[in-house]
């Protein structure tokens, strides 16, 4: 015959469940869902790169440093300039756990959640637990603007 739970056991079990479930969700392996840390979708294309209307202005070329990049939260993109006049764009959603990348530094796009690092040249994984590269987005330069394209 089993004995009834004590009050202490019941509270300990409820606390473990309340803490454990969010931790499991936060550190689950990336499933390619495209969901970012705010619960938004990675785009209408099934979790790949966010879709942008062709020709839509994204950022001024002067605002994207050579050897670096900028994170555009509105469209969910990172626009980089690996070398003078060469512009690339990638989804800003990390392929590991869906967090939004937070900085571009030293030729790397960096995710704050678990330390994944991606190349500013092609979005490939340079370090951390990310299982795949950041999806690329086609861009082109029109005048002094980087535009979706």
FENCOR-V259235 format. One record per run of one state. SS is the DSSP state (A for helix, B for strand, O for the rest). FROM is the first residue (numbers start at 1). TO is the last residue. If there is no record, write none. Layout:
ss=(SS;SS)
from=(FROM;FROM)
to=(TO;TO)
This chain:
ss=(O;A;O;B;A;O;B;O;B;O;B;O;B;O;B;O;B;O;B;O;B;O;B;O;B;O;B;O;B;O)
from=(1;7;27;57;61;64;66;67;68;73;77;84;86;92;93;94;100;106;108;112;117;120;125;128;136;138;139;143;145;149)
to=(6;26;56;60;63;65;66;67;72;76;83;85;91;92;93;99;105;107;111;116;119;124;127;135;137;138;142;144;148;149)
